[in-house]
Amino acid sequence: MDAVASGTPVEIGRSDRAAAMAYVNDAATETALRDGLSDLLPGPLETRRGGIRAAIAALQKLPSPRVLIVDVSGEEQPLTALGNLSDVVEPHVSVLVVGEIDSVDFYRAVTRGLGVAEYLSRPLTRDTVARHFGPFALGEAPTAEAVLGGRLLTVTGVRGGAGATTVAVNLAWHFGQTARRHTVLFDANLQTGTTAFLLNVRPGSGLRTALEAPERIDALLAERAAQPVSDRLHVLAAEEKLTVMPEYATGAASKLTDALRRRYNFIIADVPFAPVPLYRDLLETANQRIFVVDPSLAGVRDTLRMLALPSAIEGVQRPVLVLNRAGRPGGLSRRQIEDALRTKLDVVIPDLPRLVGNAATLGQPAVARGGGAFRAAIADLARQVGFTRLLDSDLAGKSGSANGAAASGEAKTGHLWWPFGAKK
């Protein structure tokens, strides 16, 4: 078993070993690894092509890096290849594996049988890499607190009218209805209740109480305050008087989200950007922030300012950038925006005013009313922030089952008795 996985301090002082090295087979995997680990490693990630075979050949002559990432995609016998790799890897190396087999059996075989620290199936996203490979890049073992519980995702428009609420509503619908994950949509603006309006449900009455008296918050109160849209999707919103500013107790946002994490897989929070303590606390403690950008010069300026916001959670990656209403008449192009921001946009939603407008009028999400391009963009966003397949299709399940059967067959003859760091 490798040192990081077992909780043993990692040897990092040697000058002849790289901090991290990856042997991959394609550009998409290389990009996801670079983006996901760039903020966590002390230096750039060294990447080479050729996958696990190139790693075996190279590490026969080179010192092993502290963290080794290998791609086993395309290998007919990946477990055998990993067994061969264990013969040339030095002890106490954290071996992280990327592959195309999406199977619990294969995951158990490589992590429990071979001692691999972590395994991820393709396609990778920046956020997936940061969450699952990131702790090993930092020289730490993932804690139960980091793994268990629902994820808080905040959706914020960089300026008014960018469409953050529309994105939040449709993302929550995708998780709850399409992906069938237990999801709550949390509207942080207690005086408008717009998210509830867009889903044609009445705002509840318990949200204000929870934020004013956090000592009364528990999982049951949080669930009762949320209004059901379906069995897997709830809305936590309020519609307080515009002339009254609800009181906010310090730390109430953290207490409320902790209670929600015990009940829901995903907490999608629609959080405006304003100097309000509730908004600030939600943004600082989010597992992932999503910034919605409109194709305007003012939108670019405000995006640059918001990208500089600090996070209270160590290791959280930069926000996911969503360009909304791309192609709007008179708006900036994607390339112009990316050049100005000096970074890539993660998701692009086309300008579809009729679809979005009609959906709002009828109290139904746009993803539920059609619109292939809009639905595809929301599914892509869900994949990047929630580690889900684009459609969770039967085809993916059948492919995973077939590959799982193949992995199970190989497990009977592979080198499962050669764990990394043990056979030396």
C-alpha positions, 0 to 999 in steps of 0.5 A, a space after each residue: 500500500 502506498 504511503 499516502 493512502 495509509 496515512 504515512 508521511 510522504 518523503 518529499 525532500 529528495 531533489 532527484 525525484 519530480 513532485 508529480 509526473 503523468 503518462 497519458 494517451 490523449 490531449 483531453 486527459 492531459 488538459 484535465 490533469 494540468 487544469 485540475 492540479 495546477 494550483 496544488 502542485 509546487 511546480 508544473 505537472 510533467 506529462 508524457 505520452 504513451 500511457 502505462 507502457 511508456 511509464 514502465 519503460 521510463 521508470 526502469 531508468 529514472 527515479 520515481 516521482 512522488 506522485 505518478 499518474 498513469 493512463 491504462 486506456 486501451 490496455 487489453 490487460 490493465 491489471 497485468 500492466 499495473 502489476 508490471 509497473 509495480 516492479 519498477 516503481 519505488 516504494 512510497 509512491 502514490 500511484 494514481 490511475 486513469 482508465 476507460 473502465 467504469 466498473 466498481 469491480 475494477 476500482 476495487 481490484 486496482 485500489 484494494 488489490 494492487 494498492 493504487 491510491 486512486 482510480 478515475 474513469 474517463 472522461 476527466 474534468 478539472 474538478 474531478 481531478 482536483 477533488 480525487 487526485 488533489 489530496 495526493 498532490 498535496 501529500 495528504 490522504 483524503 479525509 472522510 469529511 472531504 469525501 462524505 456529504 453533499 456538495 455545495 455549488 454556488 451559482 453567481 452572475 458576475 453582474 445583474 441580468 447575466 442569467 445565474 438564476 436560470 442556470 441554477 434552476 436548470 442545473 438543479 433540475 438536471 441533477 434532481 430529475 435527469 440524474 436522479 440525485 437528491 437535490 435542493 435548490 437554495 435561493 439565497 435572496 430571501 426577498 424575491 423567491 425567484 427560483 421557486 417562481 421559475 419552478 411553479 412552487 410556493 416559497 416556504 416559511 422556514 428559511 428565515 427562521 433557520 438563518 435567524 436562529 441557527 441553534 434550531 437548525 437540524 436536518 429535519 428542519 432543513 428538509 421541512 423548510 424546502 418545498 418539493 418539486 419532485 421526490 428528488 428535487 426540493 426548493 428552499 426559498 423565501 419571499 419576505 417583505 421588500 421593506 424588511 431586511 431579515 436578520 442573519 446570525 453569524 455562522 447560520 449559512 454553515 450550520 444550514 448547509 451542514 444540515 442540508 449535506 446530510 440530506 441531499 447529494 447536491 445543494 445548488 445555491 443561487 447566490 447574488 454578488 453583493 456585500 451581504 454576510 449570507 452571500 459572502 459565507 456561502 461563496 467562501 464555503 462552497 465546494 465549487 463556485 460557478 460564475 455566469 458571464 454575459 457577453 459584454 465588456 462590463 461582464 468581462 471586467 466584473 469576472 476578473 474582479 470576482 475571480 480574485 475572491 478568496 475561498 475558505 476551503 483549501 484546495 478549491 479550484 478556480 470557479 467554473 466559468 459559464 458564458 450565457 447567451 453566447 451569440 447575442 446580437 452586439 455581444 462579444 465573441 467567445 474568443 474575445 472574452 477568453 483573450 480578455 480573461 486570459 483563461 478558457 470558458 468552461 461551458 457556453 450556453 447559446 442565446 435562446 431567448 424564446 425558449 428561456 422566456 417561454 419556460 419562465 412564463 410557464 414555470 418550467 425549466 428550459 431543459 424540460 421543454 426541449 432545446 437540444 443545445 441548451 440541454 447539452 450545455 447544462 448537462 456539460 456543466 453538471 458533468 464538470 461540477 458534479 462528476 456525472 455522465 452527460 446523460 447517465 445513459 443505458 449505453 454507458 451502463 452496458 459498457 461499464 458492465 461489459 468492461 466490469 466483467 472483463 476486469 473481473 475475469 482478469 482479476 483471477 489471473 492478474 498480479 493482485 498480490 503485488 501491491 505498490 510499495 510492498 513488493 520491494 
